[in-house]
Amino acid sequence: MTTRTGARFAAAVFLAFAGAYFLSALLRAVTATLAPAFSSELGLQAADLGLLAGAYFLGFSALQLPLGAALDRFGPKRVLLALLGVAVVGCLAFARADGLASLFASRVLIGMGVSACLMAPLTCYRRLYSPAAQLRANSWMLMTGSLGMLASTLPVQWMLPLWGWRGLFVLLGGLLIVASVLIALIVPRDEATVTAASSSRDGGYRTVIGHPAFVRSAPLGFFVYGGMVAVQALWAGPWLTRVAGRTADEAAQGLFLINACMLVAFMVWGMVMPRLASRGIGVEPLIRRGLPVSLAILGAIVLSPVPAGAVAWAAWCVGCTFVSLSQPAVAQAFAQHLAGRALSAFNLVIFAGVFSIQWGLGLLIDAARGFGLGDADAFRLAFGVFGIGCLLSYLWFVLPGRWRRAAAD
């Protein structure tokens, strides 16, 4: 990778990568806004919606391990451009789909195609920037993702009468082509940092998944990070319509609020993390002190007799952003030539969590309704089970640190 790091060059590279990640986040979250249309037009039930939304993450997750090795061996630019072509095919196939099976297969292709939209730039940043600058770039990439999720709410709702959901996916396929052209023109040529032979000598994924930093953070990535994305990308919308009694337009407005708050949160993280790092404040104490806020908010949402609205869910999502700091921190725990695999392995954990939680919540909701519970109680039961998983993952992260300090004392 080139060593040019001037401000204009860095901004151009960031914006080229950000355009693709914006579209990937929009594609990830758009099912929450389109859920009412899918239910009315295609007769999809809660479990079907969860499976359809999770299909994106199934395809996304399936490529994470080969993706990490490819990023380290071939470089982020070539890998990202190849996969974006798959995403274009997936969008066009989705626009022509006529049932759950074809919708599912197309969503899997889309997920596979955009699977490098965050990992490729983060691998690039790991090679170019200092640890503090990596934290800033990571937060601002996530801010870009929040902007994409923001665009998946009210703007998509406004476009539906004009374009329909099929026309929307044709448009997104065209925009992915534009993003690919910008990356090809702006991002510098790749320089691989690892060969196949050296990959086998350095232990590869065995080294990554056995590392203490990875082991401690993985459950948080699965439950808290994965759950946050699952709620943003799907279940916030159905909660607002089926539990809080909002109309489809009001739910879209609520999703807009949630994603706007997330955008601001990641923008703030990008501004403050270099300053916190310069003062010696690390990622671990921030996660320890910040995540209990999100756990308390989720508990209040589940137990409150008054159905939670968009403000409560926005507060919960913002509280969960503390765990986003763990992703670049995990990458920094490894040598540069393992960065792609470390990032992709952790991303696999996150998106396996997204898929499992999106589908699992749908299965729990349908099962609870099958036992006679109403929509509100079924949703509360499902999210209560999810909350227990979040609490246990936080305890897993916190308690080993205490044991190590006690042993040291």
N, C-alpha and C positions, 0 to 999 in steps of 0.2 A: 504493500500500500504506500502510496506517495506520502512524503513527509511534509507536503505543503499544508500549513496550518494557519494561514492568514485569515483575518476575520471574515472577509468577503467570501473566500473559498470555503471556509467552514460553514458559513450560513447557506451557501448554495448547495453543498452536499447535504446538509441537514434538511433543507426544504425539499430536495429531490426524494430523499428517503421518506420524509414526512408525508408527502403526497400519497405514496403507496400505502403507508400505514393508516392514514386517514380513511382511505377506501376500505381497507381490510376491517377496520373497526366498525365502519358503517355497515358492511356486509355481516359482520358478527352480530350486531345488535338489532338489525332491521326486523327480525322475526317478532320482537316484542311489539312493534307498531303494527305489523301486518297480521298478528295473531287473529284479530277479529275477522279480517278478510279471509284468511285460510279456514277459519271455523265455519263461516257462513257459506263460502263458495265451495269448499271441498269437504265439509263435514268433519273436520279434524277435532278429536277430543283432547283432553288435557295431556294424557300420556303421548298422543300423537304429536302434539305441539312440542312437548319436551324432547321427544325423539328427533323431530325435524330440526329444532334448534341445536340439539346436541350433535347432529350429523356433521355440522361445520367443525366442531371440536374433535370429533372422531377422526376426520380426515387430517385436521391440523396436528393432532397428537401422533397419528401414525407415522408422520414424516419427521418428528423431532429428533430421534436418534440418528437416522442417516443424514439428516440436515446438519447436525452439529459436526459430524465428521467431514461432510462436504464443505462446510464453511471454513474449517481449519485447513482443508487440503486445497480447495480451488479458489477460495476467497468469496466475500459476500456479494460482489456485484454480479458475477456470472451465475451464481446460484439463484439469486433473487430474480434476475431476468428470466431464467428458464422456468421458474415456478409461476411467475406472473402470467405466462402464456397458458398454463393449466387453469388459472383462475378465470381468465377470459372465456375459455371453453365452458367452464362450470356455470358462469353467469348466463351465457347464451342457452345452455341446456336447461337451466332452471326456468328461463322465460318460456320454454316450450313444454315444460313438464305438465302432465295431466292427472297425476295421482301421487299418493304418498311415496310409493316406491321410487318413481322417477325424481320427485322432489328431493328425497333422501339422497339418492345417488349423486344428484347435481350439487347438493350442499356439501357432500363429502369432497367432491372435486374442488369446490370453492375453498374449503378449509385447507386442502392440500396446497392449493395454489398460492394462498396468502400466508403460508406457514413460516416464511422467512422474512415477512415484512417488518417485524421487530427484531428478530435475532440477527439478521444481516447488518442493520445499522449498529446494534449494540456490539457486535463482534468488531465492526470497523472502529467504533469509539474506543473499545478496549485496547486496540493497537495504537491509537493516535493520542489519546488524552490521559491526563492525570486522574487518579482516583476521584478527586473532588469534581473534576469536570465530567467524569463519567456519570456520577450521580445526578448532576444537573442535566446532562443530555438525556439520561434515562427518564427523568421526571418530565422533561419537555416533550419527549416522544410520547409518553403516556398522556400528556396534556393534548397532544395532537390526536391521539386515539379517542380521548373524551370529546374532542371537537367532532370527530367522525360519528361517535355515538349520539352526540347532540343533533347532528344532521339527520340521523335515522329516526328522529321523533317528529316534531312538528313539520319540518320541511318535507319529509316523506308523506306525512298525512295530507299536506296541502297538494302534493303532486299526484296522489292516487286518483282523484277524479279526472285528471288530465291524461295521465299516462297509463294508469293501472299498474298492478304490481309486476306484470310481465314486461311492460315497456320500461319500468324502472330498472329491471335487471339487464335489459339490453343497453340502457344508458350507462349503467355501472361497468359493464364489459368494455364499452368504448373508453370510459375514463381510465380504466386500468391500462389500456393500450397507450394512452397519453402519458400516464405515469411511467410506464416502461421506457418510452422514448426519452423522457427527461433524465431518468437514471442512466440510460446508455450514454447520453451526451455529457452529463455533468459529473457523475461519480468517477473517480480515477480508476485506472486499470488495477486489477487485483495482483497481489503478490502472495502466493501461498506460503504458509508458515510451517506446514507439516506435510510429510510424505506418508505413503501407506506403510513403509517400513518403520519409520520413526513412531507412527501411531501405535504399532504393536509393541514397541519397546517401552513407551511411556505409560502403558497400562490403560490408556483410553478411558472408556466409561467405567471400568472397574475402579480406577483411581477416583473418578468423580463421585460415584454413588456411595463409596465407602468413606468419603471425607467427612469429618465431624460437622463442618459448616453446612454441608448438604443434608446430612442425616437430621440435624436439628431443625432445619428450616423447611424440609419437605412437607410435613403435615400441615404447617401453616399455609404453604403454597396450595396444597390440595383443598383444604376446607375454607380458609378465610379468603385467600386471593381468588381461588376458583369459584367460591360461593358468591363473592362480590360480582364477578363477571357474569355468573349465571343469573343473578337477580337483575343486573343492568340489561343483559341481553335478552331476557325472556320474562322472568316471573314478576318483576315489578308491574308490568302492564296488566296481566291477569289479576294480580292482587288488587290493583286500583279499580278494576271493573267489577270483579266478582265479590270482593270483600268490602271495599270502601264505597261501592255503588256509583263509581264515576262512569260517565259516558266515554265512548272511544276517543272523542276529541279531548275531553278533560284528562283522560289517561295519557294521551300524547303530550299534553301540556305538562303533566306531572313528570313524565319521562324526560322532557326537555329540561325541567328544573333540576332533576337528579343529575343529569349529565353536565349541565352548566356548573353545578356545584363541584362535580368531579374535575372539570376543566380548571376551575379556579384553584382547587386543592393541589393539583399537580403543577400548576404554574408557580404556586407559592413554594412547593417543595423544591422546584428547580432553582428558585431564587435563594432559599435559605440554606440548602444543604452544603454548598461550598463554604459558607460562613460557619456553619456548625462544625464541619470537618476541620476547619482551620483552628477552631477552639478545642479540638480534641474530643468532641461529642460524636460517638460512633453510632452505628445503625442499631446495635443490640439494645442499648438503653432506651432508644426512642421507641422501638417495638414493644419492649417490656412495659413502658409507662403509657403508651398510646392505645394499644389494642384493647385493654379492659374497657375503654369508653365504648367501642363498637359492640363488645359483648353485652354491656349493660343496656345499650339502645335496642339491640335485638331482643333481649329478654323483655323489655318494656313493650315492644311491638307485639310479641307473641302473647303476653299476659294481659295487656290492656283490654278492657271491655269495649272501648271505643276504637273502631277500625283505624289503623294508622294510614295516613295519607302520604303524599309525595315528600313532604318536609321531613317526616320521620325516616323514610327510606333514604333520602338524600343525606341526612345526618349519619345514618349507619354506614353508607358507602364511603363518605368522607373519613369516618373513623377507621375504616378498613384500609385506607391508603397507606397507613404506617407499614403494612406488610409489603408494599411495593418496593420499599427500600431494600428488601432482602435479595432481590434479583441481581442488581449490580454488585452487591456485597458478596454474594456467592461467587460471581465471576472473578472478583478481585482476590478471592482466596486461592486461585489457581494460577499457574504460569500462563503466559500469553498464548502459547501454542495449544493450550487446552481450553481457551476461552469459549470457542464456539460450542464445544461439547458440554462444558459446564452450564452455559446459558440454555442450550437446547434441552439438556436433561432436566433442568429445573422447570423450563417451560412445559415440558411433557407432563410433569407432575401437576402443574397449574391447570393445564387444559384437560388432563384426565379428570381432574376434580370438577371442572366446568361441565364436561359431558355427564359425569356420574351424578352430579347434583342437579343439573337441569332435568335429566330423565328421572332420577330418583324422586325429586319433589313431585313430578307429575304422577308417578306410580303411587306415591303415598297419598296424594290428594284423591286420586280415583279410588284407591282402596278404602280410605276413610269415608268417602261418600257412599261406597258400596255397603258399608256397615251402618249407614243411616245418618251420618253427620251432614250438616249443612255446609255450604261453600266456606263460610267464614271459619267454622270450627275445623274443617278439613285442612284449610290452608294453615291455620295456627298450629295444628298438630304436626304437619309436615315441617314447618319452619322451626318448631321446637326441637324436633329430632336433629335437624341441621345445626341448630345452635349448640346442642350438646357436642357435636363433632368439632365445632369451632372452639369450644371451651377446652376440650381434651387436647386439641392441637396446640393451644396456647400453653397449657401446662407442660406438654412435652418439650416445648421450646424453653420454658423458664426453668424447670426443675433440674435438668442436667447441669446448667450453669451454676446453680446453687451447690450441687453435689461437688463440682470441681473446686469451687472456692472453699467448701468445707474440708475437702481433702488437703488443699494447700495449707489451710490453717493448722 
